[in-house]
Amino acid sequence: MDLMKLMTAIIKPFKLDDVREALAPLGIQGLTVSEVKGFGRQKGQTEIYRGAEYRISFLPKIKIEIAVSDTQVEQVIEAILDAAHTGKIGDGKIFVSELNQVIRIRTRETGNEAL
């Protein structure tokens, strides 16, 4: 049975290229990137617009989703941690979930072969 994980990383937008470059040597064949907004401990920020102060409660972030074989999980975590780290609040999070099935539409391959 193929053991696979779906890894989701929320990172600062300017760290995307660093993370992508860190994943390439690991043989990561593909990833999905989305522009998202959110907040955690950062709590948003205050902006001035036309003399009025207002609060932005959601900050721009990048969400990266990667399907990997179980054997790659620790390497991918380390690569993302090293590449996305700034040491400042808002560096992001990595979530690892079970992935029950993957199917490549073009070839109908399943499991790790579909990754």
Backbone as a chain_set.jsonl record, in Angstrom:
{"seq": "MDLMKLMTAIIKPFKLDDVREALAPLGIQGLTVSEVKGFGRQKGQTEIYRGAEYRISFLPKIKIEIAVSDTQVEQVIEAILDAAHTGKIGDGKIFVSELNQVIRIRTRETGNEAL", "coords": {"N": [[0.845, -1.191, 0.0], [0.553, 2.206, -0.856], [1.897, 4.791, 1.01], [1.074, 8.046, 1.557], [1.349, 11.612, 1.855], [-0.259, 14.778, 2.253], [1.097, 17.832, 2.111], [0.844, 20.995, 3.438], [1.865, 24.249, 3.311], [1.989, 27.404, 4.779], [3.264, 30.42, 3.997], [5.384, 33.401, 4.033], [4.929, 35.707, 1.366], [7.296, 36.608, -0.052], [9.06, 34.567, 0.297], [8.561, 32.468, -1.373], [10.054, 31.749, -3.774], [12.481, 30.932, -2.612], [11.646, 28.683, -1.157], [10.685, 27.031, -3.213], [13.052, 26.593, -4.665], [14.482, 25.21, -2.708], [13.08, 22.844, -2.577], [13.409, 21.627, -5.046], [15.908, 20.067, -5.342], [15.145, 17.818, -3.941], [13.64, 16.348, -5.572], [11.004, 16.964, -5.917], [8.233, 16.862, -7.845], [6.065, 18.465, -8.478], [4.005, 21.196, -7.408], [1.369, 23.023, -5.847], [0.434, 26.376, -5.823], [-1.099, 28.965, -4.052], [-2.442, 32.226, -3.695], [-3.239, 33.54, -0.68], [-5.088, 34.863, 2.159], [-4.704, 35.638, 5.576], [-4.514, 35.363, 9.183], [-2.639, 35.052, 12.183], [-0.86, 34.92, 15.013], [0.18, 37.328, 14.298], [-1.831, 39.176, 13.922], [-2.692, 40.993, 11.986], [-2.422, 44.327, 10.546], [-2.009, 47.907, 10.925], [-3.093, 50.486, 8.812], [-2.774, 53.615, 7.056], [-5.082, 55.462, 5.276], [-5.968, 57.953, 3.14], [-5.761, 59.761, 5.258], [-7.159, 58.522, 7.287], [-7.051, 56.09, 9.819], [-7.0, 52.609, 9.531], [-7.685, 49.164, 10.162], [-6.114, 46.296, 8.912], [-7.108, 43.118, 8.86], [-6.454, 40.721, 7.717], [-3.612, 39.235, 6.387], [-1.521, 39.097, 3.469], [-0.571, 35.937, 2.251], [1.197, 32.98, 1.153], [0.07, 29.891, 0.028], [1.253, 26.693, -0.152], [0.855, 23.578, -1.625], [1.724, 20.215, -1.493], [1.958, 16.976, -2.654], [3.342, 14.105, -1.365], [5.421, 11.14, -1.096], [5.418, 9.015, 1.764], [8.01, 8.621, 2.639], [9.359, 10.941, 2.016], [8.579, 13.0, 3.653], [9.905, 14.088, 6.03], [12.247, 15.222, 4.928], [11.154, 17.165, 3.232], [9.82, 18.793, 5.075], [12.048, 19.809, 6.522], [13.37, 21.204, 4.455], [11.487, 23.196, 3.797], [11.262, 24.501, 6.289], [13.893, 25.528, 6.593], [14.093, 27.199, 4.313], [11.935, 28.998, 4.47], [12.17, 30.353, 6.82], [12.45, 33.303, 8.729], [12.693, 34.152, 11.234], [11.045, 35.973, 12.322], [7.815, 37.011, 13.522], [4.995, 35.516, 11.968], [6.114, 33.83, 10.089], [4.924, 31.475, 9.314], [3.262, 28.246, 8.838], [3.39, 24.633, 8.766], [1.437, 22.021, 7.622], [0.658, 18.608, 7.869], [-1.007, 16.041, 6.33], [-2.863, 12.959, 6.065], [-2.973, 11.262, 2.969], [-5.172, 9.715, 1.059], [-5.633, 8.808, -1.561], [-4.332, 9.209, -4.848], [-4.686, 10.151, -8.185], [-3.488, 10.228, -11.418], [-4.779, 11.998, -13.968], [-4.278, 11.95, -16.774], [-2.868, 9.495, -17.315], [-4.027, 7.663, -15.693], [-2.62, 6.559, -13.63], [-2.01, 5.546, -10.253], [-1.604, 6.244, -6.704], [1.767, 6.46, -5.408], [3.014, 6.468, -7.919], [1.518, 8.286, -9.31], [2.267, 10.669, -8.304]], "CA": [[0.0, 0.0, 0.0], [1.307, 3.457, -0.926], [1.638, 5.759, 2.068], [1.309, 9.381, 1.001], [0.933, 12.737, 2.688], [-0.486, 16.082, 1.638], [1.753, 18.835, 2.92], [0.388, 22.351, 3.168], [2.694, 25.238, 4.008], [1.582, 28.803, 4.669], [4.528, 31.153, 4.149], [5.403, 34.794, 3.585], [5.015, 35.713, -0.105], [8.635, 36.799, -0.613], [9.842, 33.353, 0.526], [8.133, 31.42, -2.298], [11.15, 31.283, -4.627], [13.437, 30.209, -1.775], [11.077, 27.37, -0.841], [10.659, 26.252, -4.463], [14.434, 26.197, -4.942], [14.886, 24.231, -1.702], [12.382, 21.579, -2.838], [13.845, 21.05, -6.325], [16.885, 18.974, -5.206], [14.515, 16.651, -3.321], [12.903, 15.632, -6.603], [9.575, 17.292, -5.878], [7.827, 16.987, -9.242], [5.081, 19.518, -8.682], [3.347, 21.755, -6.238], [0.315, 23.988, -6.14], [0.63, 27.612, -5.074], [-2.262, 29.848, -4.023], [-2.339, 33.451, -2.912], [-4.293, 33.503, 0.326], [-4.983, 35.869, 3.21], [-5.014, 35.077, 6.873], [-3.775, 35.935, 10.303], [-2.41, 34.219, 13.354], [-0.387, 35.785, 16.099], [0.516, 38.645, 13.744], [-3.03, 39.978, 14.169], [-2.937, 42.026, 10.984], [-1.625, 45.545, 10.677], [-2.754, 49.153, 10.806], [-2.702, 51.283, 7.641], [-3.371, 54.944, 6.939], [-5.597, 55.689, 3.923], [-6.616, 59.27, 3.077], [-5.773, 60.388, 6.577], [-7.872, 57.73, 8.289], [-6.382, 54.846, 10.187], [-7.88, 51.441, 9.553], [-6.99, 47.921, 10.484], [-6.199, 45.179, 7.973], [-7.062, 41.96, 9.744], [-5.924, 39.571, 7.002], [-2.356, 39.548, 5.717], [-1.27, 38.225, 2.309], [0.301, 34.78, 2.475], [1.24, 32.01, 0.064], [-0.196, 28.511, 0.446], [1.87, 25.695, -1.024], [0.378, 22.222, -1.372], [2.614, 19.241, -2.114], [1.679, 15.569, -2.357], [4.624, 13.404, -1.312], [5.425, 9.812, -0.496], [5.687, 9.039, 3.193], [9.456, 8.65, 2.878], [9.898, 12.279, 1.735], [7.975, 13.998, 4.54], [10.862, 14.789, 6.898], [13.128, 16.045, 4.09], [10.379, 18.313, 2.75], [9.63, 19.677, 6.233], [13.313, 20.499, 6.78], [13.636, 22.143, 3.358], [10.582, 24.345, 3.955], [11.668, 25.235, 7.497], [15.121, 26.274, 6.326], [13.905, 28.208, 3.268], [10.885, 29.983, 4.793], [12.445, 30.951, 8.124], [13.056, 34.626, 8.878], [12.836, 34.39, 12.664], [10.082, 36.991, 12.736], [6.436, 36.54, 13.624], [4.337, 35.414, 10.665], [6.846, 32.957, 9.165], [3.954, 30.534, 8.767], [3.058, 26.925, 9.429], [3.349, 23.483, 7.871], [0.457, 21.022, 8.027], [0.856, 17.332, 7.187], [-2.244, 15.259, 6.408], [-2.909, 11.694, 5.34], [-3.491, 11.362, 1.608], [-5.664, 8.368, 0.811], [-5.562, 8.372, -2.944], [-3.943, 10.162, -5.882], [-4.871, 9.584, -9.524], [-3.077, 11.099, -12.512], [-5.87, 11.932, -14.933], [-3.808, 11.605, -18.118], [-2.453, 8.093, -17.472], [-4.781, 6.857, -14.719], [-1.739, 6.002, -12.615], [-2.487, 5.841, -8.904], [-0.617, 6.163, -5.636], [3.045, 7.158, -5.568], [3.308, 6.64, -9.357], [0.779, 9.455, -9.784], [2.873, 11.89, -7.777]], "C": [[0.885, 1.248, 0.0], [0.914, 4.36, 0.238], [2.032, 7.122, 1.543], [0.799, 10.427, 1.975], [0.661, 13.945, 1.808], [0.112, 17.1, 2.592], [1.283, 20.208, 2.472], [1.254, 23.296, 3.99], [2.131, 26.618, 3.734], [2.84, 29.617, 4.969], [4.361, 32.614, 3.738], [5.619, 34.814, 2.068], [6.426, 35.816, -0.663], [9.538, 35.583, -0.415], [9.508, 32.24, -0.477], [9.277, 30.879, -3.15], [12.185, 30.489, -3.835], [12.94, 28.794, -1.471], [11.083, 26.483, -2.086], [12.065, 25.737, -4.797], [14.94, 25.148, -3.949], [14.255, 22.862, -1.955], [12.887, 20.878, -4.097], [14.861, 19.915, -6.161], [16.303, 17.706, -4.584], [13.704, 15.849, -4.333], [11.403, 15.887, -6.56], [9.152, 17.636, -7.3], [6.836, 18.121, -9.488], [4.533, 20.008, -7.367], [2.294, 22.742, -6.71], [0.52, 25.191, -5.238], [-0.632, 28.46, -5.19], [-1.924, 31.098, -3.237], [-3.523, 33.462, -1.964], [-4.11, 34.662, 1.293], [-5.35, 35.211, 4.522], [-4.292, 35.823, 7.967], [-3.652, 34.895, 11.394], [-2.015, 35.148, 14.472], [-0.012, 37.17, 15.613], [-0.626, 39.638, 13.944], [-3.296, 41.065, 13.13], [-2.066, 43.242, 11.225], [-2.525, 46.754, 10.516], [-2.206, 49.942, 9.629], [-3.378, 52.645, 7.729], [-3.817, 55.115, 5.484], [-6.392, 56.984, 3.944], [-6.807, 59.883, 4.464], [-6.479, 59.589, 7.657], [-7.1, 56.436, 8.562], [-7.392, 53.712, 10.148], [-7.046, 50.183, 9.707], [-7.214, 46.888, 9.381], [-6.059, 43.915, 8.808], [-6.517, 40.706, 9.051], [-4.685, 39.991, 6.224], [-2.151, 38.612, 4.532], [-0.26, 37.139, 2.662], [0.29, 33.938, 1.205], [0.959, 30.642, 0.67], [0.388, 27.579, -0.601], [1.315, 24.336, -0.635], [1.237, 21.253, -2.175], [2.167, 17.847, -1.69], [3.004, 14.822, -2.431], [4.445, 11.991, -0.784], [5.829, 9.96, 0.966], [7.179, 9.183, 3.497], [10.071, 10.033, 2.684], [9.496, 13.326, 2.762], [9.017, 14.779, 5.339], [11.801, 15.689, 6.1], [12.408, 17.307, 3.623], [10.145, 19.304, 3.888], [10.906, 20.479, 6.487], [13.62, 21.541, 5.71], [12.765, 23.386, 3.49], [10.979, 25.17, 5.17], [12.894, 26.093, 7.242], [14.882, 27.435, 5.362], [12.927, 29.311, 3.661], [11.171, 30.764, 6.07], [13.046, 32.348, 8.013], [13.34, 34.911, 10.35], [11.877, 35.426, 13.199], [8.683, 36.388, 12.763], [5.809, 36.512, 12.222], [5.073, 34.554, 9.656], [5.947, 31.874, 8.581], [3.895, 29.219, 9.5], [3.131, 25.869, 8.341], [2.34, 22.499, 8.454], [0.713, 19.758, 7.218], [-0.387, 16.488, 7.427], [-2.079, 13.944, 5.66], [-3.503, 11.941, 3.954], [-3.88, 9.952, 1.187], [-5.489, 7.893, -0.616], [-5.141, 9.526, -3.842], [-4.106, 9.452, -7.213], [-4.411, 10.611, -10.545], [-4.117, 10.93, -13.615], [-5.395, 11.435, -16.292], [-3.561, 10.111, -18.283], [-3.251, 7.116, -16.608], [-3.883, 6.15, -13.722], [-2.275, 6.406, -11.237], [-1.342, 5.762, -7.901], [0.639, 6.951, -5.922], [3.426, 7.374, -7.028], [2.618, 7.879, -9.923], [1.382, 10.768, -9.284], [3.874, 12.425, -8.762]], "O": [[1.847, 1.335, 0.763], [-0.266, 4.658, 0.427], [3.173, 7.338, 1.134], [-0.068, 10.159, 2.806], [1.272, 14.113, 0.753], [-0.315, 17.216, 3.74], [1.318, 20.541, 1.287], [1.362, 23.158, 5.209], [1.831, 26.96, 2.59], [3.41, 29.518, 6.055], [3.34, 33.007, 3.174], [6.406, 34.024, 1.545], [6.729, 35.166, -1.664], [10.666, 35.569, -0.907], [10.12, 31.173, -0.428], [9.452, 29.664, -3.238], [12.71, 29.488, -4.325], [13.706, 27.832, -1.519], [11.448, 25.31, -2.01], [12.233, 24.575, -5.168], [15.742, 24.29, -4.315], [14.829, 21.836, -1.59], [12.797, 19.655, -4.197], [14.692, 18.874, -6.795], [16.902, 16.635, -4.686], [13.146, 14.802, -4.003], [10.623, 15.108, -7.106], [9.657, 18.592, -7.888], [6.779, 18.672, -10.587], [4.592, 19.32, -6.348], [2.337, 23.229, -7.84], [0.751, 25.048, -4.037], [-1.168, 28.651, -6.282], [-1.209, 31.041, -2.236], [-4.674, 33.401, -2.395], [-3.097, 35.36, 1.251], [-6.208, 34.329, 4.569], [-3.559, 36.78, 7.719], [-4.466, 33.977, 11.502], [-2.761, 36.059, 14.831], [0.104, 38.097, 16.415], [-0.38, 40.832, 14.118], [-4.073, 41.981, 13.399], [-1.106, 43.202, 11.995], [-3.654, 46.647, 10.037], [-0.991, 50.055, 9.465], [-4.407, 52.808, 8.384], [-3.019, 54.934, 4.564], [-7.373, 57.105, 4.677], [-7.858, 60.437, 4.789], [-6.405, 59.947, 8.833], [-6.577, 55.792, 7.653], [-8.502, 53.836, 10.665], [-5.851, 50.165, 9.411], [-8.346, 46.636, 8.968], [-5.006, 43.67, 9.396], [-6.159, 39.737, 9.72], [-4.705, 40.98, 5.492], [-2.564, 37.453, 4.584], [0.767, 37.4, 3.29], [-0.519, 34.156, 0.303], [1.535, 30.275, 1.694], [0.06, 27.667, -1.784], [1.302, 23.979, 0.543], [1.452, 21.438, -3.373], [2.016, 17.574, -0.499], [3.708, 14.896, -3.439], [3.459, 11.679, -0.116], [6.5, 10.919, 1.344], [7.559, 9.795, 4.495], [11.188, 10.277, 3.14], [10.026, 14.437, 2.742], [9.008, 16.01, 5.323], [12.119, 16.794, 6.537], [12.989, 18.392, 3.62], [10.258, 20.514, 3.692], [10.848, 21.698, 6.65], [14.079, 22.638, 6.025], [13.248, 24.505, 3.315], [11.031, 26.398, 5.098], [12.93, 27.26, 7.633], [15.404, 28.53, 5.567], [13.081, 30.45, 3.222], [10.479, 31.739, 6.366], [14.026, 32.558, 7.296], [14.127, 35.799, 10.678], [11.886, 35.73, 14.392], [8.412, 35.382, 12.107], [6.073, 37.389, 11.399], [4.706, 34.539, 8.481], [6.185, 31.407, 7.468], [4.396, 29.077, 10.616], [2.96, 26.158, 7.156], [2.387, 22.185, 9.644], [0.959, 19.83, 6.013], [-0.776, 16.244, 8.569], [-1.264, 13.83, 4.745], [-4.428, 12.738, 3.799], [-3.018, 9.097, 0.983], [-5.228, 6.714, -0.858], [-5.539, 10.671, -3.629], [-3.715, 8.294, -7.361], [-4.889, 11.745, -10.541], [-4.304, 9.829, -14.131], [-6.045, 10.585, -16.9], [-3.99, 9.517, -19.273], [-3.157, 5.9, -16.776], [-4.331, 5.232, -13.033], [-2.902, 7.454, -11.075], [-0.255, 5.275, -8.214], [0.598, 7.983, -6.592], [4.09, 8.359, -7.35], [3.083, 8.454, -10.907], [1.049, 11.843, -9.782], [4.501, 13.454, -8.509]]}, "num_chains": 1, "name": "protein.A"}
